[in-house]
Amino acid sequence: MLLLFVQIMNAQCAMCKAVVESSNAPEAEGLNSGILYLMVFPYLLVGVLFYFIFKSKRKNKTLTFL
């Protein structure tokens, strides 16, 4: 389905590029902040998931040796 809407997705990228290239600093800073905000949460979720997997595996290893 994404292949059908390639032109629409390219239009969005061009709009973001135009906002950043314009000399309007608050909009560019807002765009950069939004990108960082959206980027942080997937990494946090994956990190928490790996933490619980690691903790679970480590707990299982110690129980099997008792």
PDB file of N, CA, C and O in Angstrom, chain B, residues numbered from 101:
ATOM      1  N   MET B 101       0.810  -1.190   0.000  1.00  0.00           N
ATOM      2  CA  MET B 101       0.000   0.000   0.000  1.00  0.00           C
ATOM      3  C   MET B 101       0.861   1.264   0.000  1.00  0.00           C
ATOM      4  O   MET B 101       0.476   2.290  -0.560  1.00  0.00           O
ATOM      5  N   LEU B 102       2.025   1.174   0.633  1.00  0.00           N
ATOM      6  CA  LEU B 102       2.894   2.346   0.673  1.00  0.00           C
ATOM      7  C   LEU B 102       3.404   2.717  -0.719  1.00  0.00           C
ATOM      8  O   LEU B 102       3.676   3.884  -1.000  1.00  0.00           O
ATOM      9  N   LEU B 103       3.528   1.720  -1.577  1.00  0.00           N
ATOM     10  CA  LEU B 103       4.009   1.998  -2.931  1.00  0.00           C
ATOM     11  C   LEU B 103       3.005   2.818  -3.730  1.00  0.00           C
ATOM     12  O   LEU B 103       3.390   3.531  -4.656  1.00  0.00           O
ATOM     13  N   LEU B 104       1.734   2.727  -3.387  1.00  0.00           N
ATOM     14  CA  LEU B 104       0.718   3.488  -4.096  1.00  0.00           C
ATOM     15  C   LEU B 104       0.737   4.972  -3.722  1.00  0.00           C
ATOM     16  O   LEU B 104       0.294   5.818  -4.499  1.00  0.00           O
ATOM     17  N   PHE B 105       1.242   5.275  -2.549  1.00  0.00           N
ATOM     18  CA  PHE B 105       1.199   6.647  -2.055  1.00  0.00           C
ATOM     19  C   PHE B 105       2.579   7.291  -1.986  1.00  0.00           C
ATOM     20  O   PHE B 105       2.822   8.131  -1.119  1.00  0.00           O
ATOM     21  N   VAL B 106       3.470   6.919  -2.870  1.00  0.00           N
ATOM     22  CA  VAL B 106       4.837   7.445  -2.855  1.00  0.00           C
ATOM     23  C   VAL B 106       4.851   8.949  -3.077  1.00  0.00           C
ATOM     24  O   VAL B 106       5.613   9.654  -2.416  1.00  0.00           O
ATOM     25  N   GLN B 107       4.043   9.452  -3.973  1.00  0.00           N
ATOM     26  CA  GLN B 107       4.040  10.883  -4.258  1.00  0.00           C
ATOM     27  C   GLN B 107       3.566  11.681  -3.053  1.00  0.00           C
ATOM     28  O   GLN B 107       4.088  12.765  -2.794  1.00  0.00           O
ATOM     29  N   ILE B 108       2.601  11.176  -2.320  1.00  0.00           N
ATOM     30  CA  ILE B 108       2.122  11.877  -1.135  1.00  0.00           C
ATOM     31  C   ILE B 108       3.215  11.928  -0.082  1.00  0.00           C
ATOM     32  O   ILE B 108       3.399  12.958   0.566  1.00  0.00           O
ATOM     33  N   MET B 109       3.948  10.824   0.101  1.00  0.00           N
ATOM     34  CA  MET B 109       5.017  10.805   1.088  1.00  0.00           C
ATOM     35  C   MET B 109       6.148  11.743   0.679  1.00  0.00           C
ATOM     36  O   MET B 109       6.719  12.417   1.537  1.00  0.00           O
ATOM     37  N   ASN B 110       6.482  11.805  -0.587  1.00  0.00           N
ATOM     38  CA  ASN B 110       7.512  12.731  -1.038  1.00  0.00           C
ATOM     39  C   ASN B 110       7.086  14.170  -0.812  1.00  0.00           C
ATOM     40  O   ASN B 110       7.919  15.020  -0.496  1.00  0.00           O
ATOM     41  N   ALA B 111       5.804  14.452  -0.968  1.00  0.00           N
ATOM     42  CA  ALA B 111       5.316  15.804  -0.743  1.00  0.00           C
ATOM     43  C   ALA B 111       5.522  16.204   0.704  1.00  0.00           C
ATOM     44  O   ALA B 111       5.869  17.351   0.985  1.00  0.00           O
ATOM     45  N   GLN B 112       5.313  15.282   1.621  1.00  0.00           N
ATOM     46  CA  GLN B 112       5.504  15.605   3.029  1.00  0.00           C
ATOM     47  C   GLN B 112       6.969  15.892   3.323  1.00  0.00           C
ATOM     48  O   GLN B 112       7.283  16.805   4.086  1.00  0.00           O
ATOM     49  N   CYS B 113       7.855  15.131   2.731  1.00  0.00           N
ATOM     50  CA  CYS B 113       9.283  15.370   2.946  1.00  0.00           C
ATOM     51  C   CYS B 113       9.689  16.727   2.396  1.00  0.00           C
ATOM     52  O   CYS B 113      10.488  17.434   3.008  1.00  0.00           O
ATOM     53  N   ALA B 114       9.147  17.089   1.257  1.00  0.00           N
ATOM     54  CA  ALA B 114       9.470  18.388   0.668  1.00  0.00           C
ATOM     55  C   ALA B 114       8.945  19.525   1.544  1.00  0.00           C
ATOM     56  O   ALA B 114       9.576  20.577   1.647  1.00  0.00           O
ATOM     57  N   MET B 115       7.800  19.311   2.169  1.00  0.00           N
ATOM     58  CA  MET B 115       7.251  20.348   3.041  1.00  0.00           C
ATOM     59  C   MET B 115       8.134  20.540   4.269  1.00  0.00           C
ATOM     60  O   MET B 115       8.386  21.674   4.676  1.00  0.00           O
ATOM     61  N   CYS B 116       8.601  19.458   4.857  1.00  0.00           N
ATOM     62  CA  CYS B 116       9.492  19.570   6.008  1.00  0.00           C
ATOM     63  C   CYS B 116      10.791  20.259   5.616  1.00  0.00           C
ATOM     64  O   CYS B 116      11.307  21.098   6.354  1.00  0.00           O
ATOM     65  N   LYS B 117      11.311  19.902   4.460  1.00  0.00           N
ATOM     66  CA  LYS B 117      12.554  20.501   3.980  1.00  0.00           C
ATOM     67  C   LYS B 117      12.369  22.002   3.751  1.00  0.00           C
ATOM     68  O   LYS B 117      13.256  22.794   4.072  1.00  0.00           O
ATOM     69  N   ALA B 118      11.228  22.391   3.202  1.00  0.00           N
ATOM     70  CA  ALA B 118      10.971  23.813   2.948  1.00  0.00           C
ATOM     71  C   ALA B 118      10.873  24.589   4.253  1.00  0.00           C
ATOM     72  O   ALA B 118      11.327  25.731   4.326  1.00  0.00           O
ATOM     73  N   VAL B 119      10.292  23.992   5.276  1.00  0.00           N
ATOM     74  CA  VAL B 119      10.179  24.677   6.565  1.00  0.00           C
ATOM     75  C   VAL B 119      11.557  24.884   7.172  1.00  0.00           C
ATOM     76  O   VAL B 119      11.854  25.956   7.698  1.00  0.00           O
ATOM     77  N   VAL B 120      12.390  23.867   7.101  1.00  0.00           N
ATOM     78  CA  VAL B 120      13.723  23.965   7.695  1.00  0.00           C
ATOM     79  C   VAL B 120      14.604  24.922   6.902  1.00  0.00           C
ATOM     80  O   VAL B 120      15.391  25.667   7.485  1.00  0.00           O
ATOM     81  N   GLU B 121      14.478  24.906   5.584  1.00  0.00           N
ATOM     82  CA  GLU B 121      15.321  25.767   4.763  1.00  0.00           C
ATOM     83  C   GLU B 121      14.924  27.227   4.839  1.00  0.00           C
ATOM     84  O   GLU B 121      15.750  28.108   4.603  1.00  0.00           O
ATOM     85  N   SER B 122      13.673  27.491   5.164  1.00  0.00           N
ATOM     86  CA  SER B 122      13.289  28.889   5.338  1.00  0.00           C
ATOM     87  C   SER B 122      13.985  29.410   6.594  1.00  0.00           C
ATOM     88  O   SER B 122      14.317  28.638   7.493  1.00  0.00           O
ATOM     89  N   SER B 123      14.195  30.684   6.648  1.00  0.00           N
ATOM     90  CA  SER B 123      14.976  31.241   7.758  1.00  0.00           C
ATOM     91  C   SER B 123      14.119  31.506   8.991  1.00  0.00           C
ATOM     92  O   SER B 123      14.442  32.393   9.782  1.00  0.00           O
ATOM     93  N   ASN B 124      13.052  30.768   9.166  1.00  0.00           N
ATOM     94  CA  ASN B 124      12.185  30.942  10.323  1.00  0.00           C
ATOM     95  C   ASN B 124      12.684  30.017  11.431  1.00  0.00           C
ATOM     96  O   ASN B 124      12.355  28.831  11.440  1.00  0.00           O
ATOM     97  N   ALA B 125      13.461  30.540  12.350  1.00  0.00           N
ATOM     98  CA  ALA B 125      14.137  29.733  13.365  1.00  0.00           C
ATOM     99  C   ALA B 125      13.187  29.000  14.314  1.00  0.00           C
ATOM    100  O   ALA B 125      13.430  27.824  14.587  1.00  0.00           O
ATOM    101  N   PRO B 126      12.121  29.618  14.835  1.00  0.00           N
ATOM    102  CA  PRO B 126      11.260  28.877  15.775  1.00  0.00           C
ATOM    103  C   PRO B 126      10.601  27.650  15.145  1.00  0.00           C
ATOM    104  O   PRO B 126      10.446  26.628  15.813  1.00  0.00           O
ATOM    105  N   GLU B 127      10.214  27.733  13.880  1.00  0.00           N
ATOM    106  CA  GLU B 127       9.602  26.575  13.227  1.00  0.00           C
ATOM    107  C   GLU B 127      10.624  25.466  13.026  1.00  0.00           C
ATOM    108  O   GLU B 127      10.305  24.290  13.202  1.00  0.00           O
ATOM    109  N   ALA B 128      11.839  25.824  12.662  1.00  0.00           N
ATOM    110  CA  ALA B 128      12.885  24.818  12.471  1.00  0.00           C
ATOM    111  C   ALA B 128      13.231  24.154  13.797  1.00  0.00           C
ATOM    112  O   ALA B 128      13.431  22.940  13.847  1.00  0.00           O
ATOM    113  N   GLU B 129      13.302  24.938  14.871  1.00  0.00           N
ATOM    114  CA  GLU B 129      13.586  24.360  16.186  1.00  0.00           C
ATOM    115  C   GLU B 129      12.452  23.454  16.634  1.00  0.00           C
ATOM    116  O   GLU B 129      12.691  22.408  17.237  1.00  0.00           O
ATOM    117  N   GLY B 130      11.222  23.850  16.344  1.00  0.00           N
ATOM    118  CA  GLY B 130      10.074  23.013  16.685  1.00  0.00           C
ATOM    119  C   GLY B 130      10.087  21.711  15.915  1.00  0.00           C
ATOM    120  O   GLY B 130       9.761  20.660  16.467  1.00  0.00           O
ATOM    121  N   LEU B 131      10.457  21.766  14.657  1.00  0.00           N
ATOM    122  CA  LEU B 131      10.540  20.552  13.845  1.00  0.00           C
ATOM    123  C   LEU B 131      11.623  19.624  14.379  1.00  0.00           C
ATOM    124  O   LEU B 131      11.415  18.416  14.490  1.00  0.00           O
ATOM    125  N   ASN B 132      12.771  20.189  14.707  1.00  0.00           N
ATOM    126  CA  ASN B 132      13.855  19.370  15.253  1.00  0.00           C
ATOM    127  C   ASN B 132      13.462  18.762  16.596  1.00  0.00           C
ATOM    128  O   ASN B 132      13.772  17.600  16.861  1.00  0.00           O
ATOM    129  N   SER B 133      12.792  19.524  17.435  1.00  0.00           N
ATOM    130  CA  SER B 133      12.340  19.002  18.728  1.00  0.00           C
ATOM    131  C   SER B 133      11.324  17.879  18.528  1.00  0.00           C
ATOM    132  O   SER B 133      11.352  16.875  19.239  1.00  0.00           O
ATOM    133  N   GLY B 134      10.437  18.052  17.567  1.00  0.00           N
ATOM    134  CA  GLY B 134       9.449  17.020  17.284  1.00  0.00           C
ATOM    135  C   GLY B 134      10.091  15.740  16.790  1.00  0.00           C
ATOM    136  O   GLY B 134       9.668  14.647  17.167  1.00  0.00           O
ATOM    137  N   ILE B 135      11.096  15.862  15.959  1.00  0.00           N
ATOM    138  CA  ILE B 135      11.807  14.675  15.458  1.00  0.00           C
ATOM    139  C   ILE B 135      12.493  13.947  16.607  1.00  0.00           C
ATOM    140  O   ILE B 135      12.425  12.721  16.696  1.00  0.00           O
ATOM    141  N   LEU B 136      13.153  14.698  17.485  1.00  0.00           N
ATOM    142  CA  LEU B 136      13.810  14.073  18.634  1.00  0.00           C
ATOM    143  C   LEU B 136      12.801  13.414  19.561  1.00  0.00           C
ATOM    144  O   LEU B 136      13.049  12.326  20.080  1.00  0.00           O
ATOM    145  N   TYR B 137      11.667  14.067  19.772  1.00  0.00           N
ATOM    146  CA  TYR B 137      10.611  13.523  20.621  1.00  0.00           C
ATOM    147  C   TYR B 137      10.097  12.207  20.057  1.00  0.00           C
ATOM    148  O   TYR B 137       9.915  11.245  20.804  1.00  0.00           O
ATOM    149  N   LEU B 138       9.863  12.152  18.763  1.00  0.00           N
ATOM    150  CA  LEU B 138       9.366  10.930  18.145  1.00  0.00           C
ATOM    151  C   LEU B 138      10.427   9.835  18.091  1.00  0.00           C
ATOM    152  O   LEU B 138      10.094   8.650  18.069  1.00  0.00           O
ATOM    153  N   MET B 139      11.687  10.217  18.071  1.00  0.00           N
ATOM    154  CA  MET B 139      12.771   9.255  17.972  1.00  0.00           C
ATOM    155  C   MET B 139      13.073   8.595  19.316  1.00  0.00           C
ATOM    156  O   MET B 139      13.509   7.444  19.344  1.00  0.00           O
ATOM    157  N   VAL B 140      12.854   9.288  20.417  1.00  0.00           N
ATOM    158  CA  VAL B 140      13.245   8.789  21.725  1.00  0.00           C
ATOM    159  C   VAL B 140      12.380   7.613  22.172  1.00  0.00           C
ATOM    160  O   VAL B 140      12.910   6.647  22.721  1.00  0.00           O
ATOM    161  N   PHE B 141      11.089   7.664  21.959  1.00  0.00           N
ATOM    162  CA  PHE B 141      10.199   6.657  22.519  1.00  0.00           C
ATOM    163  C   PHE B 141      10.408   5.243  21.976  1.00  0.00           C
ATOM    164  O   PHE B 141      10.358   4.300  22.766  1.00  0.00           O
ATOM    165  N   PRO B 142      10.635   5.040  20.697  1.00  0.00           N
ATOM    166  CA  PRO B 142      10.930   3.661  20.260  1.00  0.00           C
ATOM    167  C   PRO B 142      12.196   3.091  20.908  1.00  0.00           C
ATOM    168  O   PRO B 142      12.242   1.910  21.254  1.00  0.00           O
ATOM    169  N   TYR B 143      13.213   3.927  21.070  1.00  0.00           N
ATOM    170  CA  TYR B 143      14.435   3.455  21.714  1.00  0.00           C
ATOM    171  C   TYR B 143      14.193   3.132  23.179  1.00  0.00           C
ATOM    172  O   TYR B 143      14.730   2.147  23.687  1.00  0.00           O
ATOM    173  N   LEU B 144      13.395   3.941  23.869  1.00  0.00           N
ATOM    174  CA  LEU B 144      13.059   3.644  25.257  1.00  0.00           C
ATOM    175  C   LEU B 144      12.288   2.335  25.376  1.00  0.00           C
ATOM    176  O   LEU B 144      12.581   1.515  26.246  1.00  0.00           O
ATOM    177  N   LEU B 145      11.311   2.142  24.508  1.00  0.00           N
ATOM    178  CA  LEU B 145      10.524   0.912  24.559  1.00  0.00           C
ATOM    179  C   LEU B 145      11.382  -0.322  24.298  1.00  0.00           C
ATOM    180  O   LEU B 145      11.245  -1.331  24.990  1.00  0.00           O
ATOM    181  N   VAL B 146      12.258  -0.248  23.316  1.00  0.00           N
ATOM    182  CA  VAL B 146      13.138  -1.383  23.013  1.00  0.00           C
ATOM    183  C   VAL B 146      14.109  -1.611  24.173  1.00  0.00           C
ATOM    184  O   VAL B 146      14.382  -2.756  24.534  1.00  0.00           O
ATOM    185  N   GLY B 147      14.626  -0.546  24.750  1.00  0.00           N
ATOM    186  CA  GLY B 147      15.528  -0.677  25.887  1.00  0.00           C
ATOM    187  C   GLY B 147      14.858  -1.327  27.084  1.00  0.00           C
ATOM    188  O   GLY B 147      15.447  -2.200  27.723  1.00  0.00           O
ATOM    189  N   VAL B 148      13.637  -0.917  27.397  1.00  0.00           N
ATOM    190  CA  VAL B 148      12.899  -1.513  28.506  1.00  0.00           C
ATOM    191  C   VAL B 148      12.599  -2.979  28.213  1.00  0.00           C
ATOM    192  O   VAL B 148      12.696  -3.820  29.106  1.00  0.00           O
ATOM    193  N   LEU B 149      12.240  -3.287  26.989  1.00  0.00           N
ATOM    194  CA  LEU B 149      11.970  -4.671  26.609  1.00  0.00           C
ATOM    195  C   LEU B 149      13.215  -5.535  26.795  1.00  0.00           C
ATOM    196  O   LEU B 149      13.131  -6.618  27.374  1.00  0.00           O
ATOM    197  N   PHE B 150      14.365  -5.075  26.314  1.00  0.00           N
ATOM    198  CA  PHE B 150      15.599  -5.839  26.473  1.00  0.00           C
ATOM    199  C   PHE B 150      15.998  -5.963  27.940  1.00  0.00           C
ATOM    200  O   PHE B 150      16.536  -6.990  28.354  1.00  0.00           O
ATOM    201  N   TYR B 151      15.736  -4.923  28.725  1.00  0.00           N
ATOM    202  CA  TYR B 151      16.048  -4.983  30.149  1.00  0.00           C
ATOM    203  C   TYR B 151      15.260  -6.107  30.815  1.00  0.00           C
ATOM    204  O   TYR B 151      15.823  -6.895  31.574  1.00  0.00           O
ATOM    205  N   PHE B 152      13.951  -6.184  30.534  1.00  0.00           N
ATOM    206  CA  PHE B 152      13.135  -7.223  31.148  1.00  0.00           C
ATOM    207  C   PHE B 152      13.490  -8.614  30.626  1.00  0.00           C
ATOM    208  O   PHE B 152      13.438  -9.585  31.381  1.00  0.00           O
ATOM    209  N   ILE B 153      13.844  -8.722  29.367  1.00  0.00           N
ATOM    210  CA  ILE B 153      14.283 -10.013  28.832  1.00  0.00           C
ATOM    211  C   ILE B 153      15.580 -10.441  29.507  1.00  0.00           C
ATOM    212  O   ILE B 153      15.719 -11.593  29.920  1.00  0.00           O
ATOM    213  N   PHE B 154      16.532  -9.514  29.619  1.00  0.00           N
ATOM    214  CA  PHE B 154      17.808  -9.811  30.269  1.00  0.00           C
ATOM    215  C   PHE B 154      17.590 -10.201  31.727  1.00  0.00           C
ATOM    216  O   PHE B 154      18.180 -11.164  32.217  1.00  0.00           O
ATOM    217  N   LYS B 155      16.745  -9.450  32.407  1.00  0.00           N
ATOM    218  CA  LYS B 155      16.456  -9.723  33.816  1.00  0.00           C
ATOM    219  C   LYS B 155      15.787 -11.091  33.971  1.00  0.00           C
ATOM    220  O   LYS B 155      16.102 -11.835  34.899  1.00  0.00           O
ATOM    221  N   SER B 156      14.874 -11.418  33.073  1.00  0.00           N
ATOM    222  CA  SER B 156      14.174 -12.696  33.132  1.00  0.00           C
ATOM    223  C   SER B 156      15.135 -13.858  32.870  1.00  0.00           C
ATOM    224  O   SER B 156      15.095 -14.868  33.572  1.00  0.00           O
ATOM    225  N   LYS B 157      15.983 -13.719  31.877  1.00  0.00           N
ATOM    226  CA  LYS B 157      16.937 -14.788  31.559  1.00  0.00           C
ATOM    227  C   LYS B 157      17.944 -14.967  32.689  1.00  0.00           C
ATOM    228  O   LYS B 157      18.310 -16.092  33.030  1.00  0.00           O
ATOM    229  N   ARG B 158      18.383 -13.873  33.257  1.00  0.00           N
ATOM    230  CA  ARG B 158      19.340 -13.951  34.356  1.00  0.00           C
ATOM    231  C   ARG B 158      18.707 -14.602  35.587  1.00  0.00           C
ATOM    232  O   ARG B 158      19.353 -15.384  36.284  1.00  0.00           O
ATOM    233  N   LYS B 159      17.452 -14.279  35.846  1.00  0.00           N
ATOM    234  CA  LYS B 159      16.741 -14.878  36.967  1.00  0.00           C
ATOM    235  C   LYS B 159      16.557 -16.379  36.747  1.00  0.00           C
ATOM    236  O   LYS B 159      16.714 -17.167  37.680  1.00  0.00           O
ATOM    237  N   ASN B 160      16.230 -16.771  35.537  1.00  0.00           N
ATOM    238  CA  ASN B 160      16.051 -18.188  35.232  1.00  0.00           C
ATOM    239  C   ASN B 160      17.342 -18.971  35.347  1.00  0.00           C
ATOM    240  O   ASN B 160      17.324 -20.131  35.756  1.00  0.00           O
ATOM    241  N   LYS B 161      18.462 -18.362  34.995  1.00  0.00           N
ATOM    242  CA  LYS B 161      19.744 -19.043  35.110  1.00  0.00           C
ATOM    243  C   LYS B 161      20.112 -19.290  36.561  1.00  0.00           C
ATOM    244  O   LYS B 161      20.629 -20.359  36.886  1.00  0.00           O
ATOM    245  N   THR B 162      19.857 -18.329  37.443  1.00  0.00           N
ATOM    246  CA  THR B 162      20.204 -18.505  38.836  1.00  0.00           C
ATOM    247  C   THR B 162      19.291 -19.528  39.507  1.00  0.00           C
ATOM    248  O   THR B 162      19.726 -20.234  40.416  1.00  0.00           O
ATOM    249  N   LEU B 163      18.057 -19.617  39.084  1.00  0.00           N
ATOM    250  CA  LEU B 163      17.144 -20.598  39.670  1.00  0.00           C
ATOM    251  C   LEU B 163      17.470 -22.019  39.237  1.00  0.00           C
ATOM    252  O   LEU B 163      17.256 -22.960  40.000  1.00  0.00           O
ATOM    253  N   THR B 164      17.981 -22.188  38.032  1.00  0.00           N
ATOM    254  CA  THR B 164      18.282 -23.541  37.555  1.00  0.00           C
ATOM    255  C   THR B 164      19.522 -24.112  38.237  1.00  0.00           C
ATOM    256  O   THR B 164      19.676 -25.331  38.301  1.00  0.00           O
ATOM    257  N   PHE B 165      20.402 -23.264  38.743  1.00  0.00           N
ATOM    258  CA  PHE B 165      21.615 -23.753  39.385  1.00  0.00           C
ATOM    259  C   PHE B 165      21.424 -24.008  40.868  1.00  0.00           C
ATOM    260  O   PHE B 165      22.317 -24.572  41.500  1.00  0.00           O
ATOM    261  N   LEU B 166      20.300 -23.617  41.450  1.00  0.00           N
ATOM    262  CA  LEU B 166      20.079 -23.849  42.876  1.00  0.00           C
ATOM    263  C   LEU B 166      19.754 -25.243  43.148  1.00  0.00           C
ATOM    264  O   LEU B 166      19.537 -25.613  44.302  1.00  0.00           O
TER     265      LEU B 166
END
